[in-house]
Every structure is written in C-alpha cells, then in structure tokens.
Amino acid sequence: MMATVITIDGPSGVGKGTLAQWLAEQAGFHFLDSGAIYRSLAYGVMRDKLALDDINAITALAKQLPVEFKAGAIIYAGVDITSIVRTEEVASVASQVAPIAAVRAALLARQQAFAQAPGLIADGRDMGTVVFPDADLKLFLTASAEIRAERRVKQLKKQGNDANINQIIQDIKARDQRDASRETAPLKPADDAITIDTSDLDINQVCQNALSLLHKKGLILPLVK
C-alpha cells in the first residue's frame, strides 16, 4: 500500500468523525468521511425522488454521483449540501440505501482513491473490514446508545433544534440493528481492530488515546513541544 492508511469505524455518535479530522490534521494526512458520501447519495435519491426499492436507479446514481468535497464543504451538482446531509431525514435514507450491495460496489473505488501519500485517515462503518482491509491501523469506536443520544440532543439544541431523546435512542438502536445485520459489509470491528469505548471519555481523551497508538506503531512522529 503506497500510503499509510488508518481506519476509524463505528456507529454514529461515538466521536469517530471528530477524531478522524483531528488525527488527519495532526498527521498531515488526507481525510475520508465515507458517511458523507452515502449521505450525499441519500440526498440525491431524495432530490430525484427515487423509490427506495428502485435498486437499479439508485445504483446508477451512485456510479455517477456528482459530489465534491472542497475545504470542508460538500458540493452536490454545484449546490452546498453540507448542512442538509446532517439532518436525521437524510441519515435515515442513507441507512436504507447503504446496505445495497450494488451501491457499495459502485462507491468502493471512489473511497479507495482517497488513499494518497503521505497517508489517509478513513472514517466510516466498513473502512477496516471492506474498503481498506490492509490498513496499517484499525480503530473501532463504540459507546452506549443512551450516551450517543445525549450527545445528539446537545448537538441539535446547539443548532437551535428541539429533540426528543427517547425517540433518538430508538432511532439509534434501529439504525445499529440495520447496520449490524445487513448482508453486505455489516457494522463490526475488523478482527485486528483496536476497540475504544468512548462512553466515559471526552473527545480530548479519545484523541490522545488514539494519537498515542499511532505514535507507538510509528505511523506518525510524536509532536515536538
């Protein structure tokens, strides 16, 4: 593998996105938010009013997905959809199109293309098991559904939105069940992944733990203070 690849998998709300971006900055590596690709596809499905059981149409869209990632923004066919793809509605559609085997196959090469020198931090649900099975280091983050729901409520309130924590807990558990039980690329740690439970850790502790692992494996040099 030409570039160093570090994968960070896990369900939503465990802090993997924040960790991945932070590590990418620390190491000077590229960053792949694979969830954003699937959410962009979900947005396209909704925009084009495609039926969720129309696998051929959804797969065709996945093969020609008009999405770009520029300076932290997600651009779909020239439109900035960065905030739109973070809504629960889009997330729900994304979790329904993501299990389609043909869709995952169509998006596989696109994700693997992010692995460029000097390295890549890849955030997702099957980065270490399917997309980059030969990654140099695989992390799997987890946390209880209740803790993840609390984090989501805080995030929504910060954005000025109301939130029902009981409903969010149910949604999280339902999504976890779908992701873990799907036939294609189910959500699970790779056999050689290191699992970090973030339930009782703040994001700074998670970042420092992960950074320490990278240092120990010699994947990036310790920062000079």
N, C-alpha and C positions, 0 to 999 in steps of 0.2 A: 504494500500500500504506500503510495507516494507521500501522502500527507498523514500526519498524526491525526487520529480520529478518537474523540471521546464522546460517548453516548450517554444521555441522561433520559431515562424512561420513567414512566409512572402515570397515574391518573391525574385529572385536573385538580388544582388547588393544593398541590404538595410543595410548590415553590420551584419546580424544575425550570420554568421559563426564566424566572429572575436569576436563578443560579447559572443557567446556561449563558445568559447575556453577560453576567458579571465575570464568569470564567473566560469567556471569549475576549473580553476587554483586558483582563489580567494577562492572558497569554498572547494576545495579539493574533488570535485565531479568527477564522470565519465563523459565522453563526447560522444554524439552520433551525428555524421554528417550523417543524413539519406540520404541527397543528394548524398553522396559518394557511398552509397550502390546502388542507382539507376544508378549512372554514371558507377559504376563497371559492373552492368548488361548490360548497353548500350555498354560498351567496349567489353564484352563477345559476345553480339549479333553481333557486327561488326567483331570481330575476327573470329567467327564461320560462318560468312556470312549468318546469319539467315534473312529471309524475315520479314519485319516489320508487315506483316499481318498474320504471322505464330504464332498465339497465343499459340498453344499447345507446340511448340518448345521453345518459349521464357519463358513460364511458367515453363516448365521442367528445364530449365537452372536456373531460379530464385530459384527453390526448392533446387538445389544442387550448388548454387553459390560458387565457390572456391575462396572466397576473405577473407583476414585477414587484420586487422588494427594493425600495430606494430609501436610504437614510432613515431607516426605522419605519417607513410608511409602506402600506400595502396598496398597490395600484392595480385596479382591475379594469381593463379596457379603457384606461385613461382616467378612471374615477378613483379617488382616495376612499378606500373602504376600511381603513384601519380601525375606526371605532365601531363600524357596523358589524364586523366579523366577531366582535367580542360579546355580542348580545346572546342571551340564552336561546333565542329563537334560531339563530344561525348555528349555535353549538348543537342544538337538538337535531337539526337536519344533517350536520356534519357527522354526528354519531350514527346516523342511519345510512349514509352513503359510504362511510369509511369501511364497513365490513365487506363491501362488494369486491370480490377477488379481481375482476377485470379492471376496476378503478384503481386498486392498489398497484396492480401491474403497470398500468398506464403512468402512474406517478413515481414509480420506483427509480427509473433512470434520472428523472428530474431532481430527486432528492440526492442521489449518489453523486451528481455533478457538483454539489456544493463542497465535496471533499477536495480541496485545493491547498497547496502549500501556503503558509507553513503548517496549518492544521485546521481542524474543524471541531466545534462543539455542536452536537446534534441533539435537539430536544424533541421528544415525541413519545410514542407508545410502543413502537416496534423497531426503534433505531438499532438496539443491540442484538435483537433476535433475527431481524429480517434485512433491514436496509444496510447495516454495517456489521455483519456477523464477525468480522475480523478486527473490530475496533481495538485500539490499544488499551482503553479503559472503559468499562461499562458500569454506570451507576444506575440504581433503581431507587427512586424516592417514593415513599409511602406516608400516609397519615390517615387517621380515622375520618370517617365521613362527617362526623359531628364537628371536628376541628376544621375540616375543609369548608364546611358550610358556614361556620363562623367567619372565616377569612373572606368568603364570598360576600357575605352580608356587609362586612365592613367596607369592602371594595365598592359595592353597589351604593351604599349610603354616602360614601365619599364622592361618588359621581352624582349624588342628588336623587337616587332612585330608591323606592321602597322595596322591601324584600321580606318574604315570609320564610323564616329559617326552616320550619318543618317541611315546607314544600321543596326547598332547596336540598335538604337532606334526602328526601325521597328521590329527587331528580338525580342526585349524585350516585345514590345506590343503584338506581335503574341503569344509569349510564355505565357504571362499573360492571354491572352484570352483563350488559350487552358487549362491552369491550373484552371482558374476560372469557365469554362463552362463544364468541364468533369463531367460525371455522378457519378463516384466513387471518393470520397474524394476530392471534389473541394477545391481550394485555397480560404480560407476565414477565418476571425477571429472566434475563438470559442466565444460563447455567453458571457462567463465570462472572455474573454481575455482583457488585457490592451494594447491598441494600442499606439505605439510610432512612430511618423513621423520623420524620420532621414534626411529629405531633407535639413534642415538648421542646422544640428548638425554635429560636427566632432565626430569621433569614441570615443574619450575620454569622451565627453559629454553623448553619448549614454550609454557607460559603467557605468558611475557614476549614471545616472538616474536609470538604471536597478538595480545596486547594492543597491541603496537607497530603492528600492521597496522590495528587498529581506530582507534587514535589518528591514524594517517596519513590514513585515509579520513574522519576527522571524525565517526565514528559514536558515539564517546563521548569525553568530555573527559579529558585526562591528569589523573592523580591529583595533588593538591597535597600535597607533602611538608612 
